[in-house]
């Protein structure tokens, strides 16, 4: 089973492999319809209802499954109910710091379940918080802007926090579309992170037992420190 990190966008390709793995895990447990734990954090009830409808419609349109949605307001904390009797876990998109706060009580449980083979899909914010050292927002380093202010997730300074620890490289999403690749480059150059991966929208990075796999229509950009500055390459498109 794998960790699926989606950079945003709204393509069926982001979810198809994840749902196939959920079905396989469910079958191993004697269940015909896989139960998908879904965590969504929204700023208000209307936004939450819209997001819930969108995720449920997308998931059930791809394959037969039972999305079990845990919808939280920003500032609320997730409970173990999220992880009860599920065949896969999806953490959605929204305000990244709020998602990290929400999962804090469950970090150890999520790590153990994913290590035991539970398929994980992190969408945008859910991808960012999957890292050991999570980039949770910010648009400047010191007084220097490194990306657009509107991509800062309500934070000014580029902020790194302890994430779920599912992958050892920092992750940024919406790379080409929001210009967040520049944030990852700047954070690497400043020594805030030891490199990482920036994922385009409509693109998913699959981390499994073998090599990294990229699916979708965009690219995943690998950023790493080099002898003469930061090195940027694509690992798939």
ABEGO torsion letter per residue (X at the ends): XBBBBBAEEBBAAAAAAAAAAAAAAAAAAGBABBBBBBBBBBABAAAAAAAAAAAAAAAAAABBBBBBBBBBBBGBBBBAAAABGBABBBBBBEBAAAAAAAAAAAAAAAAAAAAAGBBBBBBEAAAAAABABBBAEEABBEABBABBAAAAGGBABBBBBBBAGABABBBBBGAAAAGAAAAAAAAAAAGABBEEBBBBBGBBBBBBABBBBBBEABBBBBBBBBAAEBBBBBAEX
